Amino acid sequence: MEIIKTISKILSFPLLFLVLIYQKTFSPDHGLARGLFPYGYCKFYPSCSEYARLVLASQGVMGLPKIFKRLLSCRPGQSPAVDLP
């Protein structure tokens, strides 16, 4: 079981890199456009990209279903919510 966790963590590094690139560039909450949204854009805390980063760091690729579920629940008109991994 320990080897599966290790492989999952290793496979998560490229995904973590992609999430960080997204956060630094395109993300309205973390990226270059954050000045346009002084109170934040995402209705969730933590933001979806930060949630993905936290889940990948702690669970590796085994956490992908949690990330997809979170992304699917994000839609216009969503009421603010706290959803910690």
N, C-alpha and C positions, 0 to 999 in steps of 0.2 A: 504494500500500500504506500509505503514511503517513496518508492521509486516513481509511482504514478504522480504523487504530489510534486516531486522534483521535475519530472518531465513537463507537467502542467505549468509550473513556474517558468521553466526555460522557454516553452512555447509562447508564454505571455509577453516576453520582452519585446518582440516586434509590435505587438498590439499596443503595449504601453507607450512605445515610441510614437506610434500613429496618433494615439489620444493626446499625447503631449504636443505634437505638431499641430493638431487641430486646435487645442486650447490656446496656443501662442499665436495662431493666425486667424482662423475663421470664427472662433467662438465669440458670440456677443457678450458673454459673461467674463471671459478670461483673455480674449484676444485683442487685436488691434481696434476693434469697434466698441470696446467696453465703455469708452467715453460717451458714446451715444446713448447708453443705457445706464445712467448713474445709480439707479436702484436695482439693477440686475434685470435680466431678461427671462431667465428660467424661473418657473413657478415652484420648482422643487428645491429643497435644500438637502443635501448638496446638489449642485447642478448635475445634469445627466452625464456630462463628460467627467466631472470629478467623481461621481459615483462609479463610473466605469473604471477610472484609474484606481480607486480604492479597492474595488472588487478584484480587478486583475492583479493588483499587488498582493492581496491577501489570499485569493483562491486560485489564481492562475486561470487557465482556459476553462477550468471546471466551473467558473463563475459566469461564463457566457450566457447561459439561460437567464440568469438574474438580470444581466445587462439588457438583453433583448426585451424582457418583460418590462423593464423600466422605460426603455425607449418607446415601446408600443403604448404605454400609458400616458405619454407626453402628447398633448393635443391642445389646440386653441381653446380658450375658455376654461382651462383646468384651474381649479381652485388651488391656492398655495398649500403645500404639504411638506412635512419633514419625513424623509424616507432614508434612514441610515442603512448602510449595508450590514 
